[in-house]
Amino acid sequence: MIEKTNSLNKKDTSWSGRFNEPVAELVKKYTASVGFDYRLAAYDIQGSLAHAKMLGAQGIISLDDVKAIEQGLAEILQEIEAGQFEWLLDLEDVHLNIEKRLTDKIGDAGKRLHTGRSRNDQVATDVRLWLRATTDQVIAGITKLQASLLDLAQAHFDTIIPGFTHLQVAQPVTFGHHLMAYVEMLKRDAARFADCRKRINRLPLGAAALAGTSYPIDREMVAKTLGFDGVCENSLDAVSDRDFAIEFTFAASLVMTHLSRLSEELILWSSPRFAFVDIADRFCTGSSIMPQKKNPDVPELVRGKTGRVYGHLTALLTLMKGQPLAYNKDNQEDKEPLFDTADTLLVTLEIYADMLRLPVVEGGKVVKAGFMVNKENMRKAAFEGYATATDLADYLVKKGMPFRDAHEAVALAVRHAVDKKVDLSELPLSTLQEFATEIGEDVYSVLTLEGSVNSRNHIGGTAPAQVQAAIARIQAEIVQNDLLVIAKK
């Protein structure tokens, strides 16, 4: 991240000859955006270089001016990256700060850079360039988190855990299968961002303030130079559109929704009441008063930060809902929620990818703690709640009984087992046959946890063989997607 340094309040009165008095100090502070849009600096310079190159190619400015602009902007970028650039509040935003510095360095050539463009199309271009790069980072972060989950799923493809509906024990599933549900969610998330990127990757530059420009510009040349897929084809829409920012924030909100759901499960599973998993100490904190506490702060914060991202989505939708065409100062308010959404999402993906890694084992010893799974407690919990009752009903259907009759017979058997405080598998054969004469000695193989999960051996099922097949499919897709990205580059 580019750091701000030095003063933000140095006087400068070169803004415009249109005004008879300077802007009030309070208004300067209220309207300035340089305090946060400075992070667009590298992208602003990238866009300016492409614009200058086009102006030179079209004969709008001289090639000597282009050369001076390129040299000056290169020096400014070095100053910014070294933390030596002086950001001035009087210059309002990142664009005017860089332009003023460029003019100070190279004189009139710097003043010619803004020919054929406006800050309206300039900022829209900068934000799209930044968001395109950020979207690529998000997709990479999702892929890393998927990799951690895939490793966990492979390690526990046959570990049995109770599956829940209504947070009540429903049927046994494999832990690997449960984890793969989140991998599927993340797969959709990555696809959404990839699709969103297509609409981000259109060039607004050349729309100028709102109506285009009278100069003989070549927008397609700029688009190609900057790696855009094409240009925004209506100048009014080009400068006022923030759909791409809203869409990104919506996609981010869905990722956070999925991670918040996972967080809730991690919080429950790490509780002594469940004791299914143990999160490495470096992701937890203790209590200032209770010495025994190990609090799952990271998952709890992910739940909380999900609401933060939702708030940004609502803010952006509200920001745009009443704006007439074309650009309005309101749009300055798009950046802080967008920046914070991206920052929150990226760090969340990074920390979760690390937190859900398997322990690092060398020479038979754990050298770095990782995400630990208590198979015994998971298995024990799967015996609670008569999780194989549906398997018994299916068994009876296969013996010729209509499903609704089988459902009722098993319900009665479960009620009897509850009264006796035993599992269905612990009932004698003679007792089970009181509820359905079709039941034979082979029923006990159906009532085992392994029998239950193995019987669901179809695509999307929880059988260990299907979990491994699903892992292999996703891994192949990730490799293919990586190859496609490399090919595009």
C-alpha positions as CSV (number, residue, x, y, z in Angstrom):
1,M,0.0,0.0,0.0
2,I,1.2,3.5,-0.8
3,E,1.7,5.5,2.4
4,K,0.8,9.2,2.8
5,T,3.5,11.4,4.1
6,N,4.1,15.0,4.8
7,S,1.6,17.9,4.8
8,L,-2.0,17.8,3.6
9,N,-2.6,21.5,4.3
10,K,-0.1,23.5,2.3
11,K,-1.7,26.5,0.6
12,D,-2.2,26.4,-3.2
13,T,-4.4,28.9,-5.0
14,S,-4.0,27.6,-8.6
15,W,-7.2,25.6,-8.7
16,S,-9.3,28.0,-11.0
17,G,-9.6,31.6,-12.1
18,R,-13.4,31.1,-12.0
19,F,-13.7,31.9,-8.3
20,N,-13.5,35.3,-6.5
21,E,-12.6,33.9,-3.1
22,P,-10.8,30.8,-1.8
23,V,-12.6,27.7,-0.7
24,A,-13.3,27.8,3.1
25,E,-11.0,25.7,5.1
26,L,-13.8,23.6,6.5
27,V,-15.2,23.0,3.0
28,K,-11.7,21.9,1.8
29,K,-11.6,19.3,4.5
30,Y,-15.1,18.2,3.9
31,T,-14.8,17.9,0.1
32,A,-11.2,16.7,-0.3
33,S,-10.7,13.0,-1.1
34,V,-6.9,12.9,-1.2
35,G,-7.0,11.4,2.3
36,F,-8.2,8.1,0.9
37,D,-8.0,8.2,-2.9
38,Y,-4.2,8.6,-2.8
39,R,-4.2,4.8,-3.0
40,L,-5.2,5.1,-6.6
41,A,-2.0,7.0,-7.4
42,A,-0.2,4.2,-9.3
43,Y,-3.3,3.5,-11.4
44,D,-3.8,7.2,-12.0
45,I,-0.2,7.4,-13.4
46,Q,-0.8,4.2,-15.4
47,G,-3.9,5.8,-17.0
48,S,-2.1,9.1,-17.6
49,L,0.7,7.4,-19.4
50,A,-1.7,5.6,-21.7
51,H,-3.6,8.8,-22.3
52,A,-0.4,10.8,-23.1
53,K,0.8,8.1,-25.5
54,M,-2.5,8.3,-27.4
55,L,-2.4,12.1,-27.5
56,G,1.1,11.9,-29.0
57,A,0.1,9.2,-31.5
58,Q,-2.9,11.3,-32.6
59,G,-0.8,14.5,-33.0
60,I,-2.8,16.3,-30.3
61,I,0.4,16.9,-28.3
62,S,4.0,16.7,-29.4
63,L,6.1,13.6,-29.0
64,D,8.6,15.7,-26.9
65,D,5.7,16.5,-24.5
66,V,4.9,12.8,-24.3
67,K,8.5,12.0,-23.5
68,A,8.6,14.7,-20.8
69,I,5.3,13.5,-19.3
70,E,6.6,9.9,-19.2
71,Q,9.8,10.9,-17.5
72,G,8.0,13.1,-15.0
73,L,5.4,10.5,-14.1
74,A,8.1,7.9,-13.6
75,E,9.8,10.2,-11.2
76,I,6.6,10.9,-9.3
77,L,5.8,7.2,-9.0
78,Q,9.2,6.7,-7.4
79,E,8.5,9.5,-5.0
80,I,5.1,8.0,-4.0
81,E,6.5,4.5,-3.6
82,A,9.4,5.9,-1.5
83,G,6.9,7.8,0.7
84,Q,8.4,11.1,-0.3
85,F,5.5,12.6,-2.2
86,E,3.8,15.6,-0.5
87,W,0.0,15.3,-0.7
88,L,-1.7,18.7,-0.6
89,L,-5.2,19.1,0.8
90,D,-5.7,22.3,-1.3
91,L,-5.3,20.1,-4.4
92,E,-8.3,18.1,-3.3
93,D,-7.6,14.7,-4.8
94,V,-5.0,12.3,-6.1
95,H,-5.4,13.5,-9.7
96,L,-4.7,17.2,-9.1
97,N,-1.9,16.4,-6.7
98,I,-0.1,14.3,-9.3
99,E,-0.8,16.8,-12.1
100,K,0.4,19.8,-10.1
101,R,3.6,17.9,-9.2
102,L,4.1,17.0,-12.9
103,T,3.7,20.6,-14.0
104,D,6.2,21.7,-11.4
105,K,8.6,19.2,-12.8
106,I,8.2,19.6,-16.5
107,G,6.3,22.9,-17.1
108,D,3.8,23.4,-19.9
109,A,4.1,19.8,-21.0
110,G,2.5,18.8,-17.8
111,K,-0.4,21.2,-18.4
112,R,-1.1,19.5,-21.7
113,L,-1.6,16.1,-20.2
114,H,-5.3,16.8,-19.3
115,T,-6.2,17.6,-22.9
116,G,-9.2,15.6,-24.0
117,R,-10.1,14.2,-20.6
118,S,-11.9,15.2,-17.4
119,R,-11.4,14.2,-13.8
120,N,-14.8,12.5,-14.3
121,D,-13.6,9.9,-16.8
122,Q,-10.1,9.9,-15.2
123,V,-11.4,8.8,-11.8
124,A,-13.7,6.2,-13.3
125,T,-10.7,4.8,-15.1
126,D,-8.5,4.8,-12.1
127,V,-11.1,3.0,-10.0
128,R,-11.7,0.4,-12.6
129,L,-7.9,-0.3,-13.0
130,W,-7.6,-0.6,-9.2
131,L,-10.7,-2.8,-8.9
132,R,-9.6,-5.1,-11.8
133,A,-6.3,-5.8,-10.0
134,T,-8.1,-6.2,-6.7
135,T,-10.6,-8.7,-8.3
136,D,-7.7,-10.8,-9.4
137,Q,-6.3,-10.8,-5.9
138,V,-9.7,-11.8,-4.5
139,I,-9.9,-14.7,-7.0
140,A,-6.4,-15.8,-6.0
141,G,-7.4,-15.6,-2.3
142,I,-10.5,-17.7,-2.8
143,T,-8.4,-20.3,-4.6
144,K,-6.0,-20.4,-1.7
145,L,-8.8,-20.9,0.8
146,Q,-10.2,-23.7,-1.4
147,A,-6.8,-25.4,-1.4
148,S,-6.8,-25.4,2.4
149,L,-10.3,-26.8,2.5
150,L,-9.5,-29.4,-0.1
151,D,-6.5,-30.6,1.9
152,L,-8.7,-30.9,5.0
153,A,-11.4,-32.7,3.0
154,Q,-8.9,-35.2,1.6
155,A,-7.5,-35.9,5.1
156,H,-11.1,-36.5,6.4
157,F,-12.9,-37.9,3.4
158,D,-14.2,-40.8,5.5
159,T,-14.3,-39.1,8.9
160,I,-18.0,-39.3,10.1
161,I,-19.8,-36.4,11.6
162,P,-23.5,-35.8,12.3
163,G,-25.2,-33.8,9.6
164,F,-27.7,-31.3,10.8
165,T,-31.0,-29.8,9.8
166,H,-32.6,-27.2,12.1
167,L,-29.3,-27.7,14.1
168,Q,-30.7,-31.1,15.1
169,V,-28.9,-34.4,14.2
170,A,-30.3,-35.5,10.9
171,Q,-28.1,-38.1,9.1
172,P,-24.5,-39.1,9.2
173,V,-22.2,-37.4,6.7
174,T,-18.5,-37.4,6.1
175,F,-16.5,-34.4,7.4
176,G,-14.9,-34.2,4.0
177,H,-18.3,-33.9,2.4
178,H,-19.3,-31.1,4.8
179,L,-16.1,-29.2,4.0
180,M,-16.7,-29.6,0.3
181,A,-20.0,-27.8,0.6
182,Y,-17.9,-24.6,1.4
183,V,-15.6,-25.4,-1.5
184,E,-18.7,-25.3,-3.8
185,M,-19.8,-22.0,-2.3
186,L,-16.3,-20.6,-2.9
187,K,-16.4,-22.0,-6.5
188,R,-19.5,-19.9,-7.2
189,D,-17.9,-16.9,-5.5
190,A,-14.8,-17.1,-7.7
191,A,-17.1,-17.4,-10.8
192,R,-19.1,-14.4,-9.7
193,F,-15.9,-12.3,-9.4
194,A,-14.6,-13.6,-12.8
195,D,-17.9,-12.5,-14.3
196,C,-17.9,-9.2,-12.5
197,R,-14.4,-8.5,-13.8
198,K,-15.8,-8.5,-17.4
199,R,-17.9,-5.5,-16.6
200,I,-15.1,-3.8,-14.7
201,N,-12.8,-4.2,-17.6
202,R,-14.3,-1.5,-19.9
203,L,-12.6,1.9,-20.5
204,P,-14.4,5.1,-19.5
205,L,-11.5,7.4,-20.5
206,G,-12.4,9.5,-23.5
207,A,-15.9,10.3,-22.2
208,A,-14.4,13.5,-20.7
209,A,-16.8,15.4,-18.4
210,L,-19.9,13.8,-19.9
211,A,-20.2,14.4,-23.6
212,G,-17.0,13.1,-25.1
213,T,-14.4,15.4,-26.5
214,S,-13.8,17.4,-29.7
215,Y,-10.2,16.2,-30.0
216,P,-9.5,13.3,-32.4
217,I,-8.7,10.8,-29.7
218,D,-8.3,7.0,-30.2
219,R,-10.1,5.4,-27.2
220,E,-9.5,1.9,-28.6
221,M,-5.8,2.5,-28.5
222,V,-6.0,3.5,-24.8
223,A,-8.1,0.5,-24.0
224,K,-5.6,-1.8,-25.6
225,T,-2.7,-0.2,-23.9
226,L,-4.4,-0.5,-20.5
227,G,-5.6,-4.1,-21.1
228,F,-9.3,-3.3,-21.2
229,D,-11.6,-5.5,-23.2
230,G,-13.3,-2.5,-24.8
231,V,-14.6,1.0,-24.2
232,C,-17.8,2.2,-22.4
233,E,-19.9,3.1,-25.3
234,N,-22.0,6.0,-23.9
235,S,-20.2,9.0,-22.5
236,L,-22.9,9.9,-20.0
237,D,-23.0,6.3,-18.6
238,A,-19.2,6.0,-18.7
239,V,-18.6,8.8,-16.1
240,S,-21.6,8.2,-13.9
241,D,-21.7,4.4,-13.8
242,R,-20.7,2.7,-10.5
243,D,-22.5,-0.6,-11.2
244,F,-19.1,-2.4,-11.2
245,A,-18.4,-1.2,-7.7
246,I,-21.8,-2.3,-6.4
247,E,-21.4,-5.6,-8.2
248,F,-18.0,-6.2,-6.6
249,T,-19.3,-5.3,-3.2
250,F,-22.3,-7.6,-3.7
251,A,-20.0,-10.5,-4.7
252,A,-17.9,-9.7,-1.6
253,S,-20.9,-9.7,0.6
254,L,-21.8,-13.2,-0.6
255,V,-18.3,-14.5,0.1
256,M,-18.5,-13.0,3.6
257,T,-22.0,-14.7,4.0
258,H,-20.4,-18.0,3.2
259,L,-17.4,-17.4,5.5
260,S,-19.8,-16.2,8.3
261,R,-21.7,-19.5,8.0
262,L,-18.5,-21.4,8.3
263,S,-17.5,-19.2,11.2
264,E,-20.6,-20.0,13.1
265,E,-19.9,-23.7,12.7
266,L,-16.3,-23.3,13.8
267,I,-17.4,-21.5,16.9
268,L,-19.9,-24.2,17.7
269,W,-17.5,-27.0,16.8
270,S,-14.6,-25.6,19.0
271,S,-16.9,-25.3,22.0
272,P,-16.4,-28.0,24.7
273,R,-20.0,-28.9,24.1
274,F,-19.1,-30.1,20.7
275,A,-15.3,-30.4,20.8
276,F,-15.1,-31.4,17.2
277,V,-12.2,-29.2,16.2
278,D,-9.4,-27.2,17.7
279,I,-8.2,-24.0,16.2
280,A,-4.5,-23.3,16.5
281,D,-3.6,-20.9,19.4
282,R,-2.3,-18.2,17.1
283,F,-5.8,-17.6,15.8
284,C,-7.4,-17.3,19.3
285,T,-7.2,-15.2,22.4
286,G,-7.8,-15.7,26.1
287,S,-9.7,-13.8,28.8
288,S,-8.5,-11.1,31.1
289,I,-10.3,-12.7,34.0
290,M,-10.9,-16.4,33.2
291,P,-7.6,-18.2,32.8
292,Q,-9.1,-21.3,31.1
293,K,-10.6,-19.5,28.1
294,K,-9.6,-20.0,24.5
295,N,-11.8,-17.8,22.4
296,P,-12.3,-18.2,18.7
297,D,-11.9,-14.5,18.0
298,V,-11.1,-14.8,14.3
299,P,-14.4,-16.6,13.3
300,E,-16.3,-14.3,15.6
301,L,-14.8,-11.2,13.9
302,V,-15.5,-12.7,10.5
303,R,-19.2,-12.9,11.5
304,G,-19.0,-9.3,12.7
305,K,-17.1,-8.0,9.6
306,T,-19.7,-9.6,7.4
307,G,-22.2,-7.0,8.6
308,R,-19.6,-4.3,7.9
309,V,-19.4,-5.4,4.2
310,Y,-23.2,-5.6,4.0
311,G,-23.3,-2.0,5.2
312,H,-21.0,-0.9,2.4
313,L,-23.2,-2.6,-0.2
314,T,-26.2,-0.8,1.2
315,A,-24.3,2.5,1.3
316,L,-23.3,2.2,-2.4
317,L,-26.8,1.3,-3.5
318,T,-28.2,4.2,-1.6
319,L,-25.4,6.5,-3.0
320,M,-26.5,5.9,-6.5
321,K,-30.3,5.6,-6.3
322,G,-31.1,9.3,-6.6
323,Q,-28.5,10.6,-8.9
324,P,-29.4,12.2,-12.2
325,L,-27.0,11.9,-15.1
326,A,-24.2,12.4,-15.4
327,Y,-21.4,12.7,-12.8
328,N,-22.2,14.2,-9.3
329,K,-19.9,14.9,-6.4
330,D,-21.8,12.1,-4.5
331,N,-19.7,9.6,-6.4
332,Q,-16.7,10.6,-4.4
333,E,-18.3,8.6,-1.6
334,D,-17.9,5.3,-3.5
335,K,-14.3,4.8,-2.7
336,E,-14.1,4.4,1.1
337,P,-16.8,1.7,1.2
338,L,-15.3,0.0,-1.8
339,F,-11.7,0.2,-0.4
340,D,-12.8,-1.1,3.0
341,T,-14.8,-3.9,1.4
342,A,-11.8,-5.1,-0.6
343,D,-9.4,-4.8,2.4
344,T,-11.8,-6.7,4.7
345,L,-12.4,-9.4,2.1
346,L,-8.7,-9.9,1.2
347,V,-7.5,-10.2,4.8
348,T,-10.4,-12.5,5.7
349,L,-9.6,-14.9,2.8
350,E,-5.9,-14.8,3.7
351,I,-6.3,-15.5,7.4
352,Y,-8.9,-18.3,6.8
353,A,-6.7,-20.0,4.3
354,D,-4.0,-20.1,6.9
355,M,-6.2,-21.0,9.9
356,L,-7.7,-24.0,8.1
357,R,-4.4,-25.5,7.1
358,L,-3.5,-29.0,8.3
359,P,-0.7,-29.2,10.9
360,V,2.9,-29.3,9.5
361,V,4.4,-32.6,10.4
362,E,8.1,-33.4,10.1
363,G,9.7,-36.7,11.3
364,G,6.4,-37.7,12.8
365,K,6.2,-34.6,15.0
366,V,4.0,-31.5,14.6
367,V,6.3,-28.6,13.9
368,K,3.6,-26.1,13.2
369,A,0.1,-26.3,14.7
370,G,-2.8,-26.4,12.3
371,F,-6.5,-27.1,12.2
372,M,-7.1,-30.2,14.4
373,V,-10.1,-32.5,14.1
374,N,-11.4,-34.8,16.9
375,K,-12.6,-37.8,14.9
376,E,-13.7,-39.6,18.1
377,N,-16.0,-36.8,19.3
378,M,-17.5,-36.4,15.8
379,R,-18.2,-40.1,15.6
380,K,-19.7,-40.2,19.1
381,A,-22.0,-37.3,18.2
382,A,-23.1,-39.0,15.0
383,F,-24.7,-41.8,17.2
384,E,-26.9,-39.2,18.9
385,G,-30.3,-38.3,17.5
386,Y,-30.9,-41.6,15.7
387,A,-29.1,-40.4,12.6
388,T,-29.6,-43.7,10.7
389,A,-33.4,-43.7,11.0
390,T,-33.8,-42.7,7.4
391,D,-31.5,-45.6,6.4
392,L,-33.9,-48.0,8.2
393,A,-36.9,-46.5,6.3
394,D,-35.0,-46.9,3.0
395,Y,-34.2,-50.5,4.0
396,L,-37.9,-51.2,4.4
397,V,-38.8,-49.6,1.1
398,K,-36.3,-51.8,-0.7
399,K,-38.1,-54.7,1.0
400,G,-41.3,-53.7,-0.7
401,M,-43.0,-51.4,1.9
402,P,-44.4,-48.0,0.7
403,F,-42.2,-45.2,1.9
404,R,-44.9,-43.5,4.0
405,D,-45.6,-46.8,5.8
406,A,-41.9,-47.3,6.3
407,H,-41.6,-43.7,7.7
408,E,-44.3,-44.4,10.3
409,A,-42.9,-47.8,11.3
410,V,-39.4,-46.3,11.9
411,A,-40.9,-43.3,13.8
412,L,-42.5,-45.8,16.2
413,A,-39.3,-47.7,16.5
414,V,-37.4,-44.5,17.3
415,R,-40.0,-43.5,19.9
416,H,-39.4,-46.9,21.5
417,A,-35.7,-46.5,21.4
418,V,-36.0,-43.1,23.0
419,D,-38.0,-44.6,25.8
420,K,-35.4,-47.3,26.3
421,K,-32.5,-44.8,26.0
422,V,-30.8,-46.9,23.4
423,D,-29.8,-46.5,19.7
424,L,-31.8,-48.2,17.0
425,S,-28.8,-50.5,16.3
426,E,-29.0,-51.6,20.0
427,L,-32.6,-52.8,19.7
428,P,-32.9,-56.7,19.4
429,L,-34.1,-58.0,16.1
430,S,-37.3,-59.3,17.6
431,T,-38.1,-55.8,18.9
432,L,-37.4,-54.2,15.5
433,Q,-39.7,-56.8,13.9
434,E,-42.6,-55.7,16.1
435,F,-42.6,-52.5,14.0
436,A,-42.0,-54.2,10.6
437,T,-42.0,-57.9,9.9
438,E,-39.9,-57.2,6.8
439,I,-36.9,-56.5,9.0
440,G,-34.2,-59.3,8.8
441,E,-30.8,-59.9,10.3
442,D,-29.2,-57.8,7.6
443,V,-30.7,-54.7,9.1
444,Y,-27.7,-54.1,11.4
445,S,-25.4,-53.4,8.5
446,V,-27.8,-50.7,7.4
447,L,-27.8,-49.1,10.9
448,T,-24.0,-48.6,11.0
449,L,-22.6,-45.1,10.4
450,E,-20.3,-46.5,7.7
451,G,-23.2,-48.3,6.0
452,S,-25.2,-45.1,6.0
453,V,-22.6,-42.9,4.4
454,N,-21.3,-45.5,1.9
455,S,-24.9,-46.1,0.7
456,R,-25.1,-42.6,-0.7
457,N,-22.6,-43.3,-3.5
458,H,-23.7,-41.0,-6.3
459,I,-22.5,-37.6,-7.5
460,G,-23.2,-35.1,-4.7
461,G,-23.5,-37.8,-2.1
462,T,-21.6,-38.1,1.1
463,A,-20.0,-41.5,0.4
464,P,-16.2,-41.4,0.9
465,A,-15.6,-42.4,-2.7
466,Q,-17.8,-39.5,-3.9
467,V,-15.9,-37.1,-1.7
468,Q,-12.6,-38.1,-3.2
469,A,-14.1,-37.8,-6.7
470,A,-15.4,-34.3,-5.9
471,I,-12.0,-33.2,-4.5
472,A,-10.3,-34.4,-7.7
473,R,-12.9,-32.5,-9.9
474,I,-12.3,-29.2,-8.1
475,Q,-8.6,-29.6,-8.1
476,A,-8.6,-30.2,-11.8
477,E,-10.8,-27.1,-12.3
478,I,-8.5,-25.0,-10.3
479,V,-5.5,-26.1,-12.3
480,Q,-7.4,-25.5,-15.5
481,N,-8.4,-22.0,-14.4
482,D,-4.8,-21.2,-13.4
483,L,-3.7,-22.3,-16.9
484,L,-6.3,-20.1,-18.5
485,V,-5.2,-17.1,-16.5
486,I,-1.5,-17.7,-17.4
487,A,-2.5,-18.1,-21.1
488,K,-4.4,-14.7,-21.0
489,K,-1.4,-13.0,-19.5
